[in-house]
Amino acid sequence: MVTAGPGRGGITVRISTRLQLVWRDDDWRMVAPSSGDWTRSSAPVADLTGYTLFPDRG
């Protein structure tokens, strides 16, 4: 998943976070990294090529 937020100097910063989901008890559940450290699951993103945007529900 790519999220965006404000960076220094008004630049938008994008971060990709790898998420693992499992279907359990009739619902999707997110699995935490085995180390418990989410920072190792994220990386900066400079190019959105290859990512799929969620459809606009508006």
Secondary structure, DSSP 8 states (H G I E B T S, - for coil): -EEEEE-GGG-EEEEEE--EEEEETTEEEEE--TTS-GGGGEEE-S--TT--------
